[in-house]
């Protein structure tokens, strides 16, 4: 879905841990290059390439991937992308989630211990596949770490907003030219309306809610939520209400 000139919200169908969902990486591009924000679940590389094809982008234009945090539905297809591009792209992430993405530490939420109850509830064949994924999650070397307030010099400026809580190194991104906020998992969207972070998947709710204050400093026209899609209706008012009511 086209959100603004050079900003495409992808719609990837994901199936994992006994459930199905649509998730929304974001693709930024111009005539010369492209950047992908998050990469979906493992095995969704072909969906990403198909989405790029539909808007006329070849893989050789992809210059970087920005990972907003360590969760498996965000980092899942990055190894396939690195392999397909022969390691020529740059991978960005916040320094606090870097050791998890690189495999130095186990993913906080997707490891055999943290997933034990869910794995026990699945049919045996699904449980076996998911257990293997928990034991051997996707990994990627982070070439460049990001910090709060940093501005990447692409497509009119990509502002890095450190929004911890969902994970220690969670970031959101503000696209200055289009006034689009890529919220990642800092918020979700339901029927076009913003909601706060999901408590069940958020490691520190108090910190996650406090992180939302940062969004109010920016002139936001549209918000892309990884879960739920786009919201462009009275964004500031909705964010203020989330902070007030949580």
Secondary structure, DSSP 8 states (H G I E B T S, - for coil): -EEETTEEE--EEEEETTEEEEE--EEEE-SS-EEEE---STT-HHHHHHHHHHTT--GGGEEEEE---S-HHHHTTHHHHHHHTTT-SEEEEEHHHHHHHTTSS--SSSSTTTTHHHHHHS-HHHHHHHHHHHHT------SEEE-TT-EE-STT-EEEEE-TTSSTT-EEEEETTTTEEEEETSSEEETTEEE---GGG-S-HHHHHHHGGGGGGS--SEEEETBTEEE-SSHHHHHHHHHHH-
